[in-house]
Amino acid sequence: MSINSDTVRSIDRRFTGLLIGLENTASATDQPEANVYKPPSHLDGRELLRVEKMAMRDKELNQRSYQSFLDSLLEQVNAEIIVRLEQLLPDLELLYSRLGADNNLCEVLDLLTVKACSLGRLEPVATTVPWLQADLIKMINMPKYRKTDAKGKVIPVESLRMALGFMGIDNLKIVIPSLAFRRWLPQITDPYPHIKTRLWDHALASALACKAIAEVVEIEPSHAFTLGMFHEAGKIVLTRLYFKLFDEVQRDALQEAHNERMKEEHSALRELQPSGAHLAEVYDKYSTEVSSRLIRRMDFKRLPVAAAMEEVAINTPFKDMSPLAKTLLQGAAFSKYSMAKALHQITIEEAKDYLRAFHMPPGALTALKHADLRRLNLTFDEE
């Protein structure tokens, strides 16, 4: 079975819906019970009077007609969103600014790949990343990471030098990419609040799964972790652009309806909300390519993740992929399977077919079965 199998495409589409939170969304044909006409209780068990039948029919027809009208407007809004989105996508600098990454962070990650990297070399570069000191110190002072002295008194970490020294080079290789991705996440995604949490859960699980697989196939685990962490950067940017463009298009349509004195259209447009189904289509069509371009724009000099991400974006045949690109596909697939399983959205047979399609290396599934894909699981030297 190839990577482009029907099973893989089906599960991937289903996962995209789960990422947004569509498993809790009623289908368009499902009408809430409160919206269905009910005859008076004294008519229960009897043949409805003709007038009651007509009233029920008219109410249902009106509801369906209005919903159809709303759906038509939403389709028009989303068609215009795609037009505007495709005008923005060629502008890589705009996309990069929407992500919120900075080149100084990339220099830090590059330096961490150097075997001779030391805290002395790292600190001057790390100080150029505005948020890194605060986020790192906040993390280290969390109860689970706090250090104590011989008397059990907490030793507070108050400087970047202390934070870097406490973490150590090996931990920083996974801590810094994860802190960066968390900062990039969109914070407001109403009416789909699951997006930011599930994007984080998926990116972290993918990164940890990639790291576990990399250890099995003997490639650099930190490279696999960073690629797994960053491979959904495109979805972050597309999420921000979709919600921004929805607001813009809706506002323009409302203004047009107001100018043309189209009261019914104006009232209906105000009811529209961003469409999770349309956002899922945007993800499926554009996100992998956008991720590849963003990672290439990060301009890593030593961290070899851009070429592997590009292999995935251009659908390189699996047999021709580099080990790192294969590891990304495998790690991301295991994360998708895990989320679908946790949300009861995949059968046992589907799961078997899905994972089999990614040609997991011998020993990988055993390692993944015993791995905790929800936490960084940092290791510290005993003093």
Stockholm file with secondary structure:
# STOCKHOLM 1.0

chainA/1-383         MSINSDTVRSIDRRFTGLLIGLENTASATDQPEANVYKPPSHLDGRELLRVEKMAMRDKELNQRSYQSFLDSLLEQVNAEIIVRLEQLLPDLELLYSRLGADNNLCEVLDLLTVKACSLGRLEPVATTVPWLQADLIKMINMPKYRKTDAKGKVIPVESLRMALGFMGIDNLKIVIPSLAFRRWLPQITDPYPHIKTRLWDHALASALACKAIAEVVEIEPSHAFTLGMFHEAGKIVLTRLYFKLFDEVQRDALQEAHNERMKEEHSALRELQPSGAHLAEVYDKYSTEVSSRLIRRMDFKRLPVAAAMEEVAINTPFKDMSPLAKTLLQGAAFSKYSMAKALHQITIEEAKDYLRAFHMPPGALTALKHADLRRLNLTFDEE
#=GR chainA/1-383 SS CCTTCHHHHHHHHHHHHHHHTGGGSCCTTCCCGGGSCCCCGGGTTSCCCHHHHHHHHHHHHHHHHHHHHHHHHHHHHHHHHHHHHHHHTTCHHHHHHHHTCCHHHHHHHHHHTSTTCCHHHHHHHHTTSTTHHHHHHHHHTSTTTCEECTTSCEECCCSHHHHHHHHCHHHHHHHHHHHHHHHHSCSCCTTCTHHHHHHHHHHHHHHHHHHHHHHHHTSCHHHHHHHHHHTTHHHHHHHHHHHHHHHHHHHHHHHHHHHTTCHHHHHHHHHCCCCHHHHHHHHHHHHHHHHHHHHHHTCCSSCTTHHHHHHHHTTCCGGGSCHHHHHHHHHHHHHHHHHHHHTTCSCHHHHHHHHHTTTCCTTHHHHHHTSCSSSCCCCCCCC
#=GC SS_cons         CCTTCHHHHHHHHHHHHHHHTGGGSCCTTCCCGGGSCCCCGGGTTSCCCHHHHHHHHHHHHHHHHHHHHHHHHHHHHHHHHHHHHHHHTTCHHHHHHHHTCCHHHHHHHHHHTSTTCCHHHHHHHHTTSTTHHHHHHHHHTSTTTCEECTTSCEECCCSHHHHHHHHCHHHHHHHHHHHHHHHHSCSCCTTCTHHHHHHHHHHHHHHHHHHHHHHHHTSCHHHHHHHHHHTTHHHHHHHHHHHHHHHHHHHHHHHHHHHTTCHHHHHHHHHCCCCHHHHHHHHHHHHHHHHHHHHHHTCCSSCTTHHHHHHHHTTCCGGGSCHHHHHHHHHHHHHHHHHHHHTTCSCHHHHHHHHHTTTCCTTHHHHHHTSCSSSCCCCCCCC
//
